[in-house]
Amino acid sequence: MSNKKAGVILGYIAMAVNNLSSFFLTPLMLMVFGTSEFGVYKLALSIISYFALADLGLSNAVVRYISEYRANKDKESESKFVGLVVFIDLIIGGVLLVLGVLFYYLIPQIFKSSFSIAEVILLKKLFFLIIITGVMTLFINLATGLLKAYEKFPILNVVNIFKTFVRTGVIAILLLSDFKSFEIILVDTIIMIIIFIYISYYCLKILNVSIGFKNFNINFSKNIFSYSLIIFVDA
Protein backbone atom coordinates (compact mmCIF):
# COMPACT_ATOMS: atom_id res chain seq x y z
CA MET A 1 0.00 0.00 0.00
CA SER A 2 1.37 3.45 -0.94
CA ASN A 3 2.01 6.21 1.57
CA LYS A 4 -0.84 8.24 0.09
CA LYS A 5 -3.41 5.43 0.37
CA ALA A 6 -2.28 4.56 3.88
CA GLY A 7 -2.40 8.26 4.76
CA VAL A 8 -5.99 8.58 3.51
CA ILE A 9 -7.17 5.52 5.45
CA LEU A 10 -5.37 6.60 8.62
CA GLY A 11 -6.69 10.13 8.10
CA TYR A 12 -10.29 8.90 8.25
CA ILE A 13 -9.45 6.80 11.33
CA ALA A 14 -7.85 9.84 12.99
CA MET A 15 -10.93 11.94 12.19
CA ALA A 16 -13.28 9.31 13.65
CA VAL A 17 -11.15 8.89 16.79
CA ASN A 18 -10.98 12.67 17.30
CA ASN A 19 -14.75 13.08 16.93
CA LEU A 20 -15.45 10.20 19.32
CA SER A 21 -13.02 11.70 21.81
CA SER A 22 -14.85 15.05 21.75
CA PHE A 23 -18.20 13.28 22.03
CA PHE A 24 -16.97 11.44 25.13
CA LEU A 25 -15.01 14.22 26.87
CA THR A 26 -17.32 17.22 26.38
CA PRO A 27 -20.18 16.01 28.64
CA LEU A 28 -17.63 14.83 31.21
CA MET A 29 -15.97 18.27 31.23
CA LEU A 30 -19.32 19.99 31.60
CA MET A 31 -20.16 17.79 34.55
CA VAL A 32 -16.80 18.37 36.30
CA PHE A 33 -16.18 22.02 35.38
CA GLY A 34 -19.69 23.41 35.45
CA THR A 35 -20.92 25.77 32.74
CA SER A 36 -18.92 28.78 33.99
CA GLU A 37 -15.47 27.17 33.97
CA PHE A 38 -16.28 25.22 30.81
CA GLY A 39 -17.06 28.52 29.04
CA VAL A 40 -13.67 29.96 30.07
CA TYR A 41 -11.98 26.73 28.97
CA LYS A 42 -13.63 26.90 25.54
CA LEU A 43 -12.57 30.55 25.21
CA ALA A 44 -8.99 29.48 25.96
CA LEU A 45 -9.20 26.82 23.23
CA SER A 46 -10.56 29.35 20.74
CA ILE A 47 -7.64 31.70 21.47
CA ILE A 48 -5.20 28.82 20.91
CA SER A 49 -6.88 28.03 17.57
CA TYR A 50 -6.28 31.60 16.38
CA PHE A 51 -2.56 31.18 17.04
CA ALA A 52 -2.60 28.74 14.10
CA LEU A 53 -3.12 31.77 11.85
CA ALA A 54 -0.03 33.50 13.23
CA ASP A 55 2.34 31.64 10.91
CA LEU A 56 0.92 33.77 8.07
CA GLY A 57 0.32 30.76 5.85
CA LEU A 58 3.96 29.63 6.01
CA SER A 59 2.99 26.03 6.85
CA ASN A 60 1.28 25.77 3.45
CA ALA A 61 4.27 27.41 1.79
CA VAL A 62 6.49 24.75 3.38
CA VAL A 63 4.54 21.98 1.63
CA ARG A 64 4.58 23.80 -1.72
CA TYR A 65 8.27 24.81 -1.81
CA ILE A 66 9.81 21.78 -0.13
CA SER A 67 7.93 19.51 -2.56
CA GLU A 68 9.40 21.53 -5.43
CA TYR A 69 12.95 21.37 -4.03
CA ARG A 70 12.62 17.63 -3.49
CA ALA A 71 11.48 17.13 -7.08
CA ASN A 72 14.52 19.12 -8.28
CA LYS A 73 16.84 17.42 -5.74
CA ASP A 74 17.84 20.89 -4.54
CA LYS A 75 18.94 20.31 -0.93
CA GLU A 76 20.69 23.68 -0.69
CA SER A 77 17.52 25.68 -1.44
CA GLU A 78 15.52 23.37 0.85
CA SER A 79 17.96 24.06 3.69
CA LYS A 80 17.85 27.83 3.11
CA PHE A 81 14.06 27.78 2.96
CA VAL A 82 13.70 25.82 6.22
CA GLY A 83 16.17 28.17 7.89
CA LEU A 84 14.20 31.20 6.69
CA VAL A 85 10.91 29.78 8.01
CA VAL A 86 12.52 28.95 11.38
CA PHE A 87 13.90 32.50 11.56
CA ILE A 88 10.50 34.01 10.73
CA ASP A 89 8.76 31.74 13.26
CA LEU A 90 11.22 32.85 15.95
CA ILE A 91 10.36 36.49 15.21
CA ILE A 92 6.61 35.79 15.18
CA GLY A 93 6.95 33.77 18.38
CA GLY A 94 8.75 36.68 20.06
CA VAL A 95 6.03 39.09 18.97
CA LEU A 96 3.33 36.73 20.26
CA LEU A 97 5.06 36.50 23.63
CA VAL A 98 5.19 40.30 23.95
CA LEU A 99 1.57 40.73 22.84
CA GLY A 100 0.52 37.88 25.11
CA VAL A 101 2.08 39.52 28.17
CA LEU A 102 0.38 42.83 27.29
CA PHE A 103 -2.96 41.08 26.77
CA TYR A 104 -2.55 39.26 30.09
CA TYR A 105 -2.58 42.55 31.98
CA LEU A 106 -5.57 43.80 29.96
CA ILE A 107 -7.75 40.74 30.62
CA PRO A 108 -9.61 42.32 33.59
CA GLN A 109 -10.49 45.42 31.52
CA ILE A 110 -11.47 43.48 28.41
CA PHE A 111 -13.74 40.97 30.18
CA LYS A 112 -14.99 42.97 33.16
CA SER A 113 -18.48 43.39 31.68
CA SER A 114 -18.94 39.76 30.63
CA PHE A 115 -16.92 37.68 33.13
CA SER A 116 -17.18 37.33 36.88
CA ILE A 117 -14.10 37.99 39.02
CA ALA A 118 -13.55 34.24 39.41
CA GLU A 119 -13.72 33.72 35.64
CA VAL A 120 -11.22 36.55 35.01
CA ILE A 121 -8.83 35.02 37.54
CA LEU A 122 -9.19 31.60 35.88
CA LEU A 123 -8.53 33.01 32.38
CA LYS A 124 -5.41 34.77 33.65
CA LYS A 125 -4.28 31.50 35.23
CA LEU A 126 -4.73 29.68 31.91
CA PHE A 127 -3.25 32.39 29.74
CA PHE A 128 0.46 31.63 30.04
CA LEU A 129 -0.21 28.02 29.04
CA ILE A 130 -2.18 29.41 26.09
CA ILE A 131 0.81 31.50 25.00
CA ILE A 132 3.24 28.55 25.26
CA THR A 133 0.86 26.34 23.27
CA GLY A 134 0.34 29.06 20.67
CA VAL A 135 4.06 29.60 20.09
CA MET A 136 4.65 25.84 19.92
CA THR A 137 1.97 25.67 17.21
CA LEU A 138 4.19 27.73 14.88
CA PHE A 139 7.00 25.18 14.97
CA ILE A 140 4.70 22.16 14.90
CA ASN A 141 3.14 23.61 11.73
CA LEU A 142 6.62 23.78 10.18
CA ALA A 143 7.45 20.19 11.15
CA THR A 144 4.10 18.81 9.94
CA GLY A 145 4.51 20.78 6.70
CA LEU A 146 7.84 19.02 6.15
CA LEU A 147 6.25 15.62 6.77
CA LYS A 148 3.53 16.43 4.23
CA ALA A 149 6.07 17.60 1.67
CA TYR A 150 7.96 14.32 2.13
CA GLU A 151 4.62 12.46 1.80
CA LYS A 152 4.89 10.93 5.27
CA PHE A 153 1.12 10.98 5.73
CA PRO A 154 0.96 7.69 7.68
CA ILE A 155 3.41 9.04 10.27
CA LEU A 156 1.33 12.20 10.70
CA ASN A 157 -1.92 10.32 11.13
CA VAL A 158 -0.46 7.66 13.44
CA VAL A 159 0.89 10.49 15.63
CA ASN A 160 -2.56 12.16 15.62
CA ILE A 161 -4.31 8.89 16.52
CA PHE A 162 -1.81 8.14 19.28
CA LYS A 163 -2.11 11.70 20.61
CA THR A 164 -5.92 11.50 20.71
CA PHE A 165 -5.92 8.14 22.53
CA VAL A 166 -3.34 9.27 25.09
CA ARG A 167 -4.99 12.66 25.58
CA THR A 168 -8.46 11.14 25.98
CA GLY A 169 -7.26 8.56 28.48
CA VAL A 170 -5.20 10.97 30.60
CA ILE A 171 -7.85 13.71 30.58
CA ALA A 172 -10.62 11.22 31.45
CA ILE A 173 -8.60 10.03 34.46
CA LEU A 174 -7.94 13.63 35.55
CA LEU A 175 -11.60 14.60 35.18
CA LEU A 176 -12.76 11.56 37.15
CA SER A 177 -10.25 12.62 39.82
CA ASP A 178 -11.90 16.07 39.85
CA PHE A 179 -9.02 17.99 38.26
CA LYS A 180 -9.94 21.26 36.55
CA SER A 181 -9.28 23.16 33.33
CA PHE A 182 -5.72 24.27 34.21
CA GLU A 183 -4.55 20.66 34.46
CA ILE A 184 -6.35 19.76 31.21
CA ILE A 185 -4.62 22.52 29.23
CA LEU A 186 -1.33 21.62 30.94
CA VAL A 187 -1.74 18.05 29.65
CA ASP A 188 -2.40 19.39 26.14
CA THR A 189 0.74 21.55 26.35
CA ILE A 190 2.92 18.65 27.52
CA ILE A 191 1.58 16.34 24.79
CA MET A 192 2.22 19.06 22.19
CA ILE A 193 5.84 19.45 23.36
CA ILE A 194 6.41 15.67 23.21
CA ILE A 195 4.95 15.46 19.70
CA PHE A 196 7.05 18.43 18.56
CA ILE A 197 10.22 16.75 19.85
CA TYR A 198 9.35 13.49 18.09
CA ILE A 199 8.42 14.92 14.67
CA SER A 200 11.38 17.34 14.78
CA TYR A 201 13.69 14.39 15.44
CA TYR A 202 12.05 12.50 12.59
CA CYS A 203 12.53 15.41 10.18
CA LEU A 204 16.15 16.12 11.18
CA LYS A 205 17.45 12.58 11.65
CA ILE A 206 15.26 10.29 9.53
CA LEU A 207 14.44 12.64 6.63
CA ASN A 208 17.82 14.37 6.93
CA VAL A 209 16.33 17.88 6.68
CA SER A 210 18.97 20.53 7.34
CA ILE A 211 18.47 24.11 8.56
CA GLY A 212 20.52 26.83 6.88
CA PHE A 213 20.67 30.32 8.35
CA LYS A 214 23.07 31.86 5.83
CA ASN A 215 22.63 33.79 2.58
CA PHE A 216 18.92 34.61 2.79
CA ASN A 217 17.77 35.95 -0.56
CA ILE A 218 15.39 38.98 -0.48
CA ASN A 219 13.64 38.00 -3.73
CA PHE A 220 13.38 34.45 -2.44
CA SER A 221 11.69 35.80 0.72
CA LYS A 222 9.30 37.97 -1.32
CA ASN A 223 8.18 34.98 -3.41
CA ILE A 224 7.48 32.95 -0.29
CA PHE A 225 5.48 35.73 1.37
CA SER A 226 3.49 36.49 -1.78
CA TYR A 227 2.36 32.85 -1.75
CA SER A 228 1.86 32.41 2.01
CA LEU A 229 -0.06 35.66 2.50
CA ILE A 230 -2.71 34.54 0.00
CA ILE A 231 -3.20 31.40 2.13
CA PHE A 232 -3.28 33.56 5.29
CA VAL A 233 -5.95 35.92 3.91
CA ASP A 234 -8.06 32.96 2.81
CA ALA A 235 -7.74 31.40 6.30
N, C-alpha and C positions, 0 to 999 in steps of 0.2 A: 504493500500500500504506500502511495506517495505521501510526502510531507503535507501536501495541500489537502488531500482527501482525509488523512488522519486529523489534520487541523480542523477541518470542517466538522467532522464527527465529534471530536473532543470539544469544539466550540459550542455545539448544541448541548452536549452534556454539561459543560460549564454553565451555560445559560439556565438550564433546568435546575441544577444544583443551587445556583445563586437565588433563583426565584423561590425555591422550596425553603431555603434558609431564611429569606425575608418573611415568608408566610409563617414560619415557625417562630422566629424571634420577635417579630413586631408585637403580637399580643402578649408575649411574656414580658417584654420591656414595658409595655403599658401597665401591666399588672404590678410590676415591681417599682417602676419610676413614679407612676401617677401621671395624669395628663400634663401637669405643669412642668415637671422635669423632662418629660418626654418631648414636649414642645421645644424646650431649650436645646435638648440633644439633637433634634431634627434640624434646628437652626444651625447648630455647629456643623452638622454634616453638609448642609447646603453651602455654607461658607467654604468648607473644604473642597466641594465640587467645583466652585468657581476658581479655585487655585489652578485647576487643570487648564484654564484658559490663559494662565499667566505665561506659558511658554511661547505665546504668540504664534502658535501653529508650527513651531519648530519640529515637534514630534512627527508630524506628517512630512515635513521637508526631509527629515532623516530617512524615512522609508524611500522617498522618491530619489534622493541624490545618492544614497549608499547603494541602492539597487543599480543605478547607472554606473557607479564606479566599479561595482563588482562585475558587471557585464563587460566593462572595458579593461578589467584587471588592473585598475589604477589605484594601488594601495597608498600611494603618496597623497593623492587628492582626498581619498577616504580619511586618512589620518588627519590631514589639515581640517577637513570638514568637521570631524568629531571633536577636535580640539577647539574649533570655533564655537560649536554648540555648547560645549562644556563651559567655555569662557563666558558666553552670553548667559547661560543658566546661573553661573556664579554671580553675575551682576544682577540678574533678575531676583535671585534668591536674597541677595543683600538688600535690594530695594524692598522686597516683601517683608523682610525682618524689621526694617525701619518703619515701614507703614503699619505693620502689625503692632509694634510697640506703641505708636501714636494712637492707633485705633483702640488699643487696650485701655488707655487712659480716658478715651472718649465714650466708652461703653455706657457709663451711667447717664451721660447727657443724651446719647442717642436713643436709649431704650427706657428712659425714665417715665414716659407716658404710656408705655405698653407692657412693661415688665414690672413685677414686684421687686422689692429689695433683694429677696432671697434668690429670685431668678437672675438678677443682675450679677450678684455675687457668684452664682454657679457659672454663668457665661464667662466671667472673668477667670474663674478657676480653670475652665476648659480651654481658654483661648491660646495659651502658650503651646498646648498640645496641638491645637489647630494649626498654628504657624509652623511648627516642626513638620507636621504631616503635609502641609501645603508645599513647603520647600522641597521635601523629599519627593513629592509628586513630579517636580520638574525633571529630576534625574532618573526617576523610574520611567518617565515618558521617553527619555533618550534611550535608555537600555532596552525597553520594549520595542522602540522603533528600530533599533539595530537587529533585534531578533526577527522582526517582521521582514526587514530588508534581506536577511539571510534565510528567509523562509523556514524559520524554526517555529512554525505554528503549533506543533504538538507540545513543545517545551512550554510555550506561553500558556496554553490551555491546561496542561497538567499542573503547572504552578497555580493557576487560578482555581482549579478544582481542589487542589490540596489546601490552598489558603482558605477557601470557603468552608471546607470540612473542619479544619483546625479552628478557625475563627468561631464557627457555629458551636462546636463542642466546648471550647473554652468559655465563650460568652454565656452559653446556657448554664454551665457550672457556676459561673460568677453570679448570674441572675438568681439562680436557685439558692445561692448563699447570701442573697440580699445585698450584693454589691451594686453600686450606682453608676451613673453615666461617666464619671471621671475614669473609673477603672475600665469601662468598656472602650472608651476612646484611647486610653493608654494601651490596651491590648491591640487595637488596630494599628497604633503607631509602631509598636514593637514588631508586629507581623510585617508591616511595610518595610521596616529597616532590614529585617532578616531576608525578605524577598529581594530587596535592592542589592544586598551583599551577594546573594546567590546569582542573580542574573548578571550582575556586573562581573563577577568571577567568570561566569560562562562566556560572556562577550570577550573579555580580555585574555583568558587562558585557553578556552576551547575554540572560539572563533578567531582568535589571534587579532582582535581589533586593537589598533594602536592609537594613541592620542598625541597629536602634534600641536604644539603651541607656538610654532615659529612660522614666519613668512605669511601672515594673513593677507589675503588679497582683497582690496576694497571693492573691486568690481565683483569678485566672487561673493563677498558678503552682501552686496546689493541684490544680486540674482537670487540668493537664498531668501532674503527678506521680502522681495517682491512676490515670491511664491508663497512663503509662510503666512504673510499678512492677509492674503486672500482667504486662506483657510481659517485664520483667526477671525476675520470679519464675518465669514459664514457661520462659524461656531457661535 
